């Protein structure tokens, strides 16, 4: 009851399913992602434990901590742009 090779059911190739929509991230994209993750972890710690990791590492309201907060904010804005670019590629 084995079907000949040319009469097999059509099974979509799954290994390359995302190849048509693959996204190559630039160094800027990766940096923004890392900063957004840092910001997300920091906000999670603030929400769960009232612990601000950035302030603990760089001091409360110092130039360095303000720079980290600003970079996370800029990365988040860039993340919105990156998400819209990825969405446009899918359509």
Number of C-alpha atoms within 10 A of each C-alpha: 3 6 8 7 7 7 8 9 8 7 6 8 7 8 7 10 10 9 9 9 12 12 11 7 11 9 9 11 15 12 14 22 19 14 21 21 15 17 21 13 14 18 17 15 14 13 11 9 9 11 14 17 18 19 17 10 10 15 14 13 12 10 11 15 18 16 13 17 18 12 16 22 16 14 24 18 13 17 17 11 12 17 11 11 12 14 10 9 12 9 6
